[in-house]
Amino acid sequence: MATTLDKTHKPMPPDLQAAVENGELSDEQFRELITYEASLLGLDFDEAVRQARDGSLPNDAVGSDLRLLVSMFLA
């Protein structure tokens, strides 16, 4: 089932944004990033991981980001 982008999302926390820009994320920050991206689709971390694994994330920029992040996190 496709989800739609949550237009009421909060901006990314500044410390997480800085870590992303520097390319230096701890495991905890990586999980936080997945959780943040998942929230853009109205999902939680576990649901985002499930949908990434079974291929049911939307075929859009956020879905693509999540698929990549989940594959990197669980590698």
CYANA upper distance limits for C-alpha pairs under 8 A (distance plus 0.5 A):
  1 MET  CA     56 SER  CA      7.32
  2 ALA  CA     56 SER  CA      7.61
  2 ALA  CA     57 LEU  CA      7.26
  2 ALA  CA     58 PRO  CA      6.21
  3 THR  CA     41 LEU  CA      6.58
  3 THR  CA     42 GLY  CA      7.91
  3 THR  CA     57 LEU  CA      8.14
  3 THR  CA     58 PRO  CA      7.13
  4 THR  CA     41 LEU  CA      6.24
  4 THR  CA     42 GLY  CA      8.08
  5 LEU  CA     40 LEU  CA      6.08
  5 LEU  CA     41 LEU  CA      5.19
  5 LEU  CA     42 GLY  CA      7.68
  6 ASP  CA     39 SER  CA      7.88
  6 ASP  CA     40 LEU  CA      5.54
  6 ASP  CA     41 LEU  CA      5.98
  6 ASP  CA     42 GLY  CA      6.48
  7 LYS  CA     40 LEU  CA      8.04
  9 HIS  CA     39 SER  CA      7.64
  9 HIS  CA     40 LEU  CA      6.56
 12 MET  CA     16 LEU  CA      7.26
 12 MET  CA     17 GLN  CA      6.70
 12 MET  CA     36 TYR  CA      7.60
 13 PRO  CA     17 GLN  CA      6.68
 14 PRO  CA     18 ALA  CA      6.61
 15 ASP  CA     19 ALA  CA      6.78
 16 LEU  CA     20 VAL  CA      6.68
 16 LEU  CA     29 GLN  CA      7.15
 16 LEU  CA     32 GLU  CA      8.40
 16 LEU  CA     33 LEU  CA      7.76
 17 GLN  CA     21 GLU  CA      6.65
 18 ALA  CA     22 ASN  CA      6.60
 19 ALA  CA     23 GLY  CA      6.44
 19 ALA  CA     24 GLU  CA      5.85
 19 ALA  CA     25 LEU  CA      6.04
 19 ALA  CA     29 GLN  CA      8.39
 20 VAL  CA     24 GLU  CA      7.02
 20 VAL  CA     25 LEU  CA      7.06
 25 LEU  CA     29 GLN  CA      5.93
 25 LEU  CA     30 PHE  CA      6.28
 26 SER  CA     30 PHE  CA      6.58
 27 ASP  CA     31 ARG  CA      6.72
 27 ASP  CA     73 PHE  CA      8.35
 28 GLU  CA     32 GLU  CA      6.66
 29 GLN  CA     33 LEU  CA      6.54
 30 PHE  CA     34 ILE  CA      6.86
 30 PHE  CA     69 LEU  CA      8.48
 30 PHE  CA     73 PHE  CA      7.53
 31 ARG  CA     35 THR  CA      6.65
 31 ARG  CA     45 PHE  CA      8.29
 31 ARG  CA     73 PHE  CA      8.14
 32 GLU  CA     36 TYR  CA      6.54
 33 LEU  CA     37 GLU  CA      6.64
 34 ILE  CA     38 ALA  CA      6.43
 34 ILE  CA     45 PHE  CA      7.00
 34 ILE  CA     48 ALA  CA      8.38
 34 ILE  CA     66 LEU  CA      7.02
 34 ILE  CA     69 LEU  CA      7.04
 34 ILE  CA     70 VAL  CA      7.64
 35 THR  CA     39 SER  CA      6.63
 35 THR  CA     44 ASP  CA      6.58
 35 THR  CA     45 PHE  CA      5.35
 35 THR  CA     48 ALA  CA      8.46
 36 TYR  CA     40 LEU  CA      7.28
 37 GLU  CA     41 LEU  CA      7.77
 37 GLU  CA     62 VAL  CA      7.25
 37 GLU  CA     65 ASP  CA      8.29
 37 GLU  CA     66 LEU  CA      7.11
 38 ALA  CA     42 GLY  CA      6.92
 38 ALA  CA     43 LEU  CA      5.41
 38 ALA  CA     44 ASP  CA      6.29
 38 ALA  CA     45 PHE  CA      6.81
 38 ALA  CA     48 ALA  CA      6.26
 38 ALA  CA     66 LEU  CA      7.60
 39 SER  CA     43 LEU  CA      5.62
 39 SER  CA     44 ASP  CA      6.69
 40 LEU  CA     62 VAL  CA      8.09
 41 LEU  CA     62 VAL  CA      8.23
 43 LEU  CA     47 GLU  CA      6.41
 43 LEU  CA     48 ALA  CA      6.48
 44 ASP  CA     48 ALA  CA      6.62
 45 PHE  CA     49 VAL  CA      6.72
 46 ASP  CA     50 ARG  CA      6.65
 47 GLU  CA     51 GLN  CA      6.56
 48 ALA  CA     52 ALA  CA      6.46
 48 ALA  CA     57 LEU  CA      8.06
 48 ALA  CA     66 LEU  CA      7.81
 49 VAL  CA     53 ARG  CA      6.63
 49 VAL  CA     70 VAL  CA      6.74
 50 ARG  CA     54 ASP  CA      6.74
 51 GLN  CA     55 GLY  CA      6.21
 51 GLN  CA     56 SER  CA      5.38
 51 GLN  CA     57 LEU  CA      5.85
 52 ALA  CA     56 SER  CA      6.97
 52 ALA  CA     57 LEU  CA      6.38
 52 ALA  CA     66 LEU  CA      7.43
 52 ALA  CA     67 ARG  CA      5.58
 52 ALA  CA     70 VAL  CA      7.34
 53 ARG  CA     67 ARG  CA      8.34
 57 LEU  CA     63 GLY  CA      5.76
 57 LEU  CA     64 SER  CA      8.41
 57 LEU  CA     67 ARG  CA      8.19
 58 PRO  CA     62 VAL  CA      8.22
 58 PRO  CA     63 GLY  CA      5.55
 58 PRO  CA     64 SER  CA      8.27
 59 ASN  CA     63 GLY  CA      6.24
 59 ASN  CA     64 SER  CA      7.05
 60 ASP  CA     64 SER  CA      6.55
 61 ALA  CA     65 ASP  CA      6.60
 62 VAL  CA     66 LEU  CA      6.61
 63 GLY  CA     67 ARG  CA      6.67
 64 SER  CA     68 LEU  CA      6.79
 65 ASP  CA     69 LEU  CA      6.56
 66 LEU  CA     70 VAL  CA      6.41
 67 ARG  CA     71 SER  CA      6.63
 68 LEU  CA     72 MET  CA      6.67
 69 LEU  CA     73 PHE  CA      6.48
 70 VAL  CA     74 LEU  CA      6.49
 71 SER  CA     75 ALA  CA      6.39
